């Protein structure tokens, strides 16, 4: 039931124009100028982004003020004044424009009114309808989330009497969220704060004495978040590339070993072309991962697999023709390989059962005799004469006879090339060379092999992607999918930083997929990507070679589309929204928008949000720090929020440089470039202090 007395008391104007996205209002001449007291308490009025109500049959339409001004209109005809005989001259009147954002419904319980904000507009007003100021209780109902699970306070609404702004963590993190804003606008503090305030509130409601069962993975390109999540009741792990003395106690070495990579990621790393190089690389990976499939594989199984490979290789040589066994230099290569096969087979002798050892010895002798029959020397030059087809076939028959005696020629039944099976990545170039030689395409892979050797030997990369027998897939998942994990990417080489991000994100996503398949429920996890515009680019170029940028985009677009089904949510943070993938941005359901100055970024944001709140976004270029616009699934209506202040000790390390204090000597900045250069060049290794003294030792690189 509409309270007419209250409407009359709070009325400030009347509707003169109505459209689905915009309502224009004529303010009464006696409406408040700057401070309104007719709501019961002094409040500022009118203000851009403030709220007004237009009463209707279900309660009131809620509007946000987006424009205020003075226009010339007809002279107002007011009852009680003898001004009806005046000439109808233009008269300045205050007007405002509002955007409808929702409906404030009213319930009357025991003579007390309760209010609830609902999304959408039930009915639009008519010309002449009254526009009223909301009371303090109505303002709180508009701003404060009435969701029963809205536990987490992230700030206050200055425009609504500093009413608390709370969010439901399930709605915030359950669907992807984007935190956007220029550098220095408070974006990083908001990211850290949203996580920290959510977990602090969760601890207050923790039903057990155990630590919080939370999972956040923060990919941190600038090394800002290492201290942001301390003193929370959950495990916090920070992974870093280079650990200094004493850091191993509270930091962990970043490891994204090469055996975690799939074939597409390897192709990107090696810049392999699609026609010849990639198929050979895939075959090589499959064979290497097959060799590492089981720690219980015995020596006979290893020998049998090697002999199977020799059989395939000589069959391929014979199929090529005389160029591989009779012509020069093919005959020399064939003779050397036969001798190598014999030596390798002989290395398995004495490690198997007696009967098998005897067969291995005979097989090695047979192949060696064929090789030696063609071996010649001339003036200290060693070479092989031409082999004939019968000799090559004899080797094939001997190898097949051995395999037939012990189970026949084995078909490949191991893992595929994309399985995360541990293998020694340093073996990849040599094995790749062997496979390419078997296929007769070695000249096409020379540069690929050299590139892989060079990159794997890089000491900067080896600490991250190098093989580590002590690290298993189970341990990697345990390290990265428990508690809060901060991955410091600040010193990761540019050659592999995109791959590190892509591989870590993909493995986490696929692990959660398998968790749901086994347990029929999801494991809630949030993947936070700081400086997202560096990793998920809009309009990236596609080429024959699979680039690291393309792989990064593909995995994040897949997570954006499918991650929610498996409990994986994205929180992306960026200062350049216009450079982000349109697919990923379109999948974000909640936006926290800080100051954005760039025209292209503002234009993109305006296309992502509803037309009826476009006026609210016009304030983006002038928002001060800690002020942001919250809109989307986690907020009942778009609202300007003053974000909670994060304690200084927990703030990300992204403060503005303090030039003046350094210039004037108020703060010292001593520089030891010798120490920095030595660490950079790898010529100094710090050691732990001994007997209270700090010692260092110079070690050649």
N, C-alpha and C positions, 0 to 999 in steps of 0.2 A: 504494500500500500504506500503510495507516494505521500510524503509529508510536505504539504504545501507551505506550511509555516516555515519550515526549515529551508525550503527552496527560496522563498521570498527573502529570508534573512541572509542567505549566502549568495544570492544571484548577483552576477557581475556583468551580464550582457545577454544578447539574444542571437540566435543563429540567423544568418542572412544568405548563406550559400552552402550547399551540400553536394559532395561527390564521394565515391567510394574510398578515396584516399585523402581527401582534404575537406575540411569544414571551416568556413569563414564566420567570424563572430564580430558583431558590433558591441563594443564595451559601453556600459552606461556612463553617462557623464559624471556620476558620483561614485563610480567604481574606484577601488583603491589605486593610488598612484605608485607607491613603492612598498608600503607596508600594509598588510591586511590584518585587522583585529576582529573581524566579524566571525572568524572561525573559533574564537574563544581564547586563542593565544596569538601573540604577534607573529606574523610570518611574512616573508618577502613575497611580493607580487607586483606586477607580473614578471616572470623570468622565462627565458628560452629553456626548453626541456622541462619546464614545470608541468604539473598536471591540473586538468580541470575536468568537471563532470557535466554531462548532459542527461538529466533524469529521464527515464523511460519506464515502461510498464514492468520490467523485471528488475530494475534497480537504477543503473546509470551507465551510459557510455563513457569510457575513459579515453581522454585525449591528451596528447603531448603537444605543448605549444612549440611551434617551429618558426613563427614569424610574428612580429609586433610592429605596428606602425600607425601613422596618422594619415587619414585620407579625407578629402573634401566630400561631404555628403549633404543631404537635405537637412535644413535646420530642424533639430529635434522638437517634436510637439509634446510637451509635457503637461499633464493634467495639473490643474491648480494654478497655472500661470496664464495671464491674459496675453499670450503671444501668438494667438491664432490669426491675428490680422497682419502679422509681419510678412514682408515679402520673402518668398522661398529662395534665399540666397545660399551659396555654398557655405558649409559650416564644417570646420575641422573636427573629426571624431576619431577616437582611438579604435583601432581594430586589431584583431589577431587571427592567425590561422592555426588550426590544430590538426593533428593526424590521429584518427581513431586507432586504438591499439587493443582494446578489449572491453569486457563488460564487467562491472562491479555489481554482483547480485547481493540482495539484502534479505536476511532472515530475521524474523522478530521472535525472540524467545524470552518469555516472562518480561515483557515490556523493554527488553534490551535488544538492540540491533547488532547483528554480527554481519560482517562483510566478507565476501570471497571474490577474488579476481578470476575470471575465466577468459581464456583466449577466444578471439573472434568477436564479431559484432552481431547481436541478435536482430536489432532493427536500427536503422539510421534515423536521425532526428528530422523534424520538419522545420520549415522556415518559421521563425518566431519563437522556437523553443528556448527555454531559459538555459543559460550556462552558469554553473555554480562552482564555488570553491570547495574542494574536499576538506573535510575536517581532519584532525590529527589521526583519529582512528581509521578513517578511510584511506589516508595517505599510507599508513602502516600496512593496511590490507593490500594496497596496490603494490607496494615495494617489497614487503616482507613475503617471502615464499611460503605459501600455506601448505606446501607438501609436507606430509608427516615425516619424511626422511630428510628434510632439509636441515641438517645438523650443522653444517660448516659455514661459519660467518667469514666472508671474504672482505667485507668493507661496509661502508655506510653510503646512503644516498643523500648528498648535501641538499639537493633540490627538494627533498621530501622530508624535511625536519630531521635529517640524520637518522632515518630509520635504517635498521640493520638489513644488510643484503646477505641472504643465506642461500646456499645451493645444496642440492641433493647429490652426493658423490656418485651415486649410480647413474644419474642423468649426465653429470659432467664428464665422468670418465667412461661411462658405458657406451657412449658414442663419441666419435672423434672430435677433438677440440683444437682450435687454432688461436694462438696468442700472437697478435700482430702489432707492430709499432716500430717507429724509428729508434735508432740507438739513443740511449739516454732517457727514454720515456718511461722506464720502469718495467720493461717487458720481462727481463730475466728474473727480477724480484718477484713478479707475479707468477712466473712458472714455478719457482722454488716455493713461493708462499702457498699456492694452490695445493701442492703436494704436502707441504709441512703442516698447514692448518688442518687439512683433511685427516692426516694421521694422528695429530694431537687430539682431535675430537674423537677419532676412533679409539684412542687409548682410554679416554674417559668412559667409553661404553664397552671396553674389552670385557668379555664374559669369562675370560680365563686368566690365569697367571702367566700364560705363555706370551712370548713376543707377538706382535702383530703379524698376521699372515698376509703381508702386503708384498706386491711385486711391481717395482718400477725399474725400468732400464733407461738411463739418461745418456744419450750420445752427445758428448760435450766437446765441440771442436776447439773451444778457446780455454779449456781448463778452468772454468768459472765455478763449478758446483761442488768441488771437493769437500768443502766445509758446510754446505747448506743443509745437510740432513743429519748432522750429529745430534746426539742426545735424544733421539727418538727410540721408542721401544720396538725396534726392529733392526735386523742386521744391515749394516751399511758397508759396502765394498767399493773401493775406488781402484780402478785399473789404469795403469800408466805405462808409458813406453820405457822410459829410462828412470830407474830407481836410484836415488842417492843413498848415502850412508844413513842407516837408521830408518829409512822410509819403508823398508820391507816389513817392519813391525805393524804398520797400519795401511800400507798400500800393496797392491798386487801387480805383478807383471802382466801387461796386456798380451794375451795370446789368442790369435785367430789362425790356428795352424792351417797349412795348405791342404791337409787331408780333409778338412771340413768343406772345401770348395767343391762345387759341382762343375760339370764340364763347361758350362757357359761362362762361369767365373774364371776358369783356367784359360779359356779362349780369349777372354778380355785381357787377362794378365799378360798372355803371350802375344796378343794382337794377331791371332791366327786367322788366316783367310778361310773362307767357307768351302772352297772347292777341293783343295788337297790337304792343307795343313790341319784343319779341324777334325776330319775323320781319322787321320793318323793319331792326333793327340787324344781323341776319345778312346781309340783302341789301346793306346799306351796306358791311359789311366785305368781302363778296365782290367788290364793285365796286372798292373801294379797293385790295385786294390784287391784283386783276386788273391794275390800272393800274401796279403796281410789280413785275410778274412778270419783266420783262426789262430790263436796263440797255441793251440794244441796240435797243429799240423805237424806230422812227424817227417823225418828225413826222407823216407820212401815216397811220401806224397809230394814232397818238394822235387825229388828226383824225377818222378813220373810226370809232373807238370812241366819240368824243364825239357824232358825228352819229347813230350808232346809238341812243345814249341819248336824244337829242332826239326821234327818230322814235317811240320807245316812250312818251315822256312825253306828246306831243301826241295819240297814239292813245288814251292813258288819259284825257286831258282830254275828247276827243270822246265817249268811252264814258260819261263821267259825265253829259253833257248840257249844257243851257244854263247851269246854275249856274257852270260853270267858264269859259265863254267869252262869255256874253251878259249874265248878271246881274251886279249890282254887289255886292261888289267883285271877283268872279271875273274880269270882263272886264279890269279894270285889271291884275290879277296876270298874266293871260294875255298882255296886250300887253307888259308889262314883260319877261316871260320870252322872248317872241319877239324883242324888241330885244336882250336879253342873248345869246340863241342866235346872232343875226346877228353881234354883236360878237365872240363867242368863235370862230365859224367864220372870220371875217375875220382873226383873230390868227394862223391857220395859213397864210395866204397868204404867198407868197414864201419859205416854208420847205420847199416840196415841188417836185416837177417842174413844168415849165411848163404841161403839159396839166391837171394836177391843180389848180394855182393858179388857172387860168381857171375851172374848174368850181366851185371853192370860192368864188371871187368872185361868180359868177352866183348860186349858192345863197344866199349871204349877202345879196345885193341883193334877191332874191325875197322872202325872209322879212322883211327890213327894210321893203320897200315895203308888204307887207300890214299890218305893225305901224303904219307911219306913216299909212296910209289911215284909221285909226281914232283917231289921236292928236289931241287937242284941248286948247286952253287957254281958261280963263275966269277973268278977273281974277287972273292970275298962278297959277291952279291948273291943274295938268296932270292929264289923265285920258284914258282911252280909251273910245270908244263901243263898243257891243256888236258882237262878232264874230258872224258866222254860220257855219253848219256848212260851207258851201262854201269859205270862207276857211281854215278849219282844215284841211279836206281838201286844199286846195291846198298848204299847207305840208307835209302828210304826203306828198303825191305828189312834191313837189320833193325832199324828203329821201330818199324811196325810190328815185327816179330816180338820184340821185347814188350811193347804195349799190349799186344794180343795175349801174351802169356800172363799179364797182370791186369786184366780187365778191359782191354781194348782201348782204342783211341778215344780220349776224353773230349766230350763237347763242353763248351763253357757253361758252367752252372753257377758261377760266382756272382758277386754283387754287380750292379750296374755302375757305370762311371760316375754317377751322381751320389752314390751312397757315401756317407761320412765314415769311411773305413781308414784306419790309421796305416800309413805307409811312409817310407822315407822319401821325402820330396827331392832330396839330393840325387836320388837314383833316376829321376825323371828324364833329364837330358840324355843320359847314356842309354836308357831303355828306349827313349824316343828315337834315338839314332839307330838302334838295332832294328826296331819295327820299320822305320823308314827304309832302311837298307833291305830288309826282307821284302818290302813291297816295291822296291826299285824306284823309289821317289826321293832318295836322300838329297839330291841336288835342290829339290824344291823346299826342303826343310832346314837347310844350313843356317839361314839367318834366324829362323824361329828357335832352333836349338841354342844358338849363340845368345839370343836375347834372354831365354830362360836361364841359361847358365849365369849370365851376367847379373840378372836380377836376384837370383837365389843366393848368389855369393855376396850380395850387398849386406854389410853388417847391420845397417839400420833396419833393413827389412827382416833379416834373419831372426832377430829377437822377437818379432811379432808372428811371422808366418812359418818359422823354422820348425822342423819336427821335434817333438818332445815325447819320448816313449812313456814318460810318467803321467802324461795327460790323456785321459780317456774321454770319450763322448759323454759318459755319465757324469764325470767330474766337471766338464765344461758346462753342461746344463745346470748342474747343482750350483756352480759358481755364479751363473748369470740369470738364473730364474728363482732367486730366493732373496727376499728383502729388497733393499734399494741398491742398485748397481749403477755406479757412475763410470763411464768409459771416457777417459781423458784422451782426446784425439789430437791434442795440440802439437805433439812432436811426431805424429805418424807421418812418414814420407808421403808427399803428394802423389807418388806413383801408385800407392796402394790404399790411400785413405778412403776412396769411394768403395773399393772392394771390401775393406774391413767393415764399413757400415753396412754394405749390402749383404755380406755373408753372415754377420752377427744377427741382423734383422731377419734374414730368411731362416736361419737355423732356429731362432726363437719361435717364429711363426709356425714352422713345420713341427716343432716339438709340441706346441699347443694343439695343433691339429691331431697329432697322435694321442695326446692326452685325452681329448674329447672322444676319440674313437674307442679308446680302451675303457674309459670311465663313464661315458654317456653324460658328461657334464663338463663345463668349461673351467679353466683355471684363470681367474681374472688377472690380467697383466696390462700395464701401460708402458708403451714405448714412446719416450720423449726425444724428439729430434730438434736440437738447438741449431740456429742458423740454417734452417731447412732449405733456403734458396740455393745453398751450395750443393745440395745432394738431390733434390727433386725439382728439376728445371722444367719450365714450360717450353714446349716446342723444341726439344732436343733433336739433334740431327741423327738420323739412322743411316748406317753404312754397312758395308759387307762385313767389316770387322766389328765384333760386338764391343762397344765401348763400356767403360766402367760407369759412366753417367747413365747410359741406357739401362744397364743392369739395376742400378740404384732406383731409377724411376720405375722400372717394371715391378720390383719387389714391393715398393711402397704403394704403388697404385693397386697392386693385388691386396695388400693389407688393408688399404682404404676401402676396397670393395667387399672383402670377405672376412677381414679380421674380427669384426664384432661377433660373427657366428661362432668363433673359436675362443672368445674371451680376450682378444688382443685389441686394445684401443690405441689410437695415435694421439699424441699431443705435439703439435708442430709449432715452432716459434720462429718467426722470421721478421726482418725489417724491410723486405721487398716482396710483398704479396704478388705483385705483377709478374715476378719471375718464377713463381711456384707453379707446379703442375695443376692445370685446371681440373683434372680428374680428382686429385686428392682434395683440393679446396672444396669442390662441390660435394664431397662426402662428409665434410665437417658439419656437425650439427650445432655446435656452440662456438661463438666467437667472443674473445675478449680483446677489444680494439683500443690500443693506446694511441698516442699522437702519431698521425701519418700525414706527412707534408706533400709528398710527391703526387702530382696530378694523376699519373697512370695508376698508382696504387689506390688512390681514392676512387677512381672510376671503377676499378675492379671490385673493390669492396661494395660499392653502391649496387653493383649487379648481383652480388651474392645475397643481399638482404631484401626483405619485402619493400615494395614501393612506398608503403605508407609510413615507413620510418626513415625515408631518405633524408628528411630534414634534420634528424638527429645526427646523422653522419657529417653534416656540414661543420660540426664543432670539432671534428678530428684534427684539423691543422693547428688548433690553438689549445688543445688539451695540455694542462701542466703534468708534470711527473706525478705518478701514483693515481692519476685520474684515468678512467677507462670506461668504455661503453660495453656493457654485457648484454648480449642478445643471443637468442637461439633456444635450443631444447632445455638448457639448464636454468633459464630465466623465464618467468611468467610473461614479462614484457621487456622490450629493450629499455635499459636504464643506465644512467650515468652513475658510476660507482667511484667512490674514493677508497682505493684499495688499502687494506690494513698495512701498517708499517711493519716490515720484517726486521727483526732484531739485527743489529749491525754485524754481529759475529756469524750470522747465518746468511748474510746477503752474498749473492754471487759476486765474484771478483770482476766487476764490470764498472767500477766507479770512474768518473771522468778524471783525466790526469790533473794533478794539482800543480800546475805550472808555477803559479805565483809563489807558493810556499817554498818550492825548490829554488826558484830564482832568488828569492830574498833570504835564503838560508834558514828559514823556519823549520825546514825538514832537510835532513842530510840525505845525500844520494852518493855514497862512495861507490866507485866503480873499480872492479878488478878484471880488466879485459883479458889478462893473462890466464886467469882461472877459467873464464868463459871459453876462451879459444882452446884451451887444453881439453876441456870437457867436450867441446864441439868436435874437435879433431880426433878425439879418442886417445890422447896421449897421456892422460892422467886418470888414475883410478883411485878414488878415495877409499880409505880403509877405516874400520871402526876405531875410535879413540882407544889408546892403550895407556893404562895408569893415569887417567885424567888428562892425557895430552892428546891432541889431535895430530895424526900422522897421515901423510899422503905418500904414495909411491908412484914414480913415473914409469909407465910401461909402454914400450913401443907399440904403435898401432899395428 
